[in-house]
Amino acid sequence: MKKILETLKQKWAEYLLEIFVIMIGILGAFALNNWNDQKKNTNEETIILRNLIEDLKADIKGYNQSIGWLKLRQANVDSVLMFLNDPDLPVNDDQLIHWLITSGYILDYKPVYPTYTEIMGSGKLSLIQSVRIKKELDNYKSNFDNDNRIFSSYDEGIKRIESKALSFTSDTPQAQFFGDDYRSKNKNITVDRSKLARDEDLVVLLKHNAYHTQVEMNMKMLEYIPMADSLIKIIEMELSKR
């Protein structure tokens, strides 16, 4: 009987040892899978954060380019207003047409948030561990979207300047931008200056455009660019921890 009990104890010990080894193997495999998944998620998060930085840098470049265009539009609006205030100024028709047309150009930059849109659509926002980054990303997008809804309502008034400009000319000028050779594009086209001088609505539209242009530039210089730059620094700080 004693021998039988010892045999049973030995087999039971071997059985427990076998179970222990199996459990260690299962736990090890589980831990390894978790480590692999975590590493994969970390790598994917790193790619997302780097792409966000590139998107934000593209936004800053776009905002600065837009500011440059807005300054040119502002200069041309001011030139038309100066002429309307003093119609005897020695301004050629080709130059005046160029000022009028480009005063009615819409020159905004609208970010498309490619990386942010992708991670939101694919459910990968959770890969970003930093609560601060997620909050600042949402603030950045929300601020621009809300402001854009307001700004867009002014675009119709700005485009009316361009339409009015064409109503003052003897023929349709060629399409042109700020740095174009307006002399060749507006060659042999004249402006009905008396009609232009009598159009009080044009003055109101130009003044409104001048105000709106200043607001647009200030929003980009004082809000959008600083927000994008700050977000880049926050993301870079997070990446530096890797």
Secondary structure, DSSP 8 states (H G I E B T S, - for coil): -HHHHHHHHHHHHHHHHHHHHHHHHHHHHHHHHHHHHHHHHHHHHHHHHHHHHHHHHHHHHHHHHHHHHHHHHHHHHHHHHHHHH-TTS---HHHHHHHHHHTT---------HHHHHHHHHTGGGG---HHHHHHHHHHHHHHHHHHHHHHHHHHHHHHHHHHHHHTBSS------TTS-HHHHTTT--B-HHHHHH-HHHHHHHHHHHHHHHHHHHHIIIIIHHHHHHHHHHHHHHHHT-
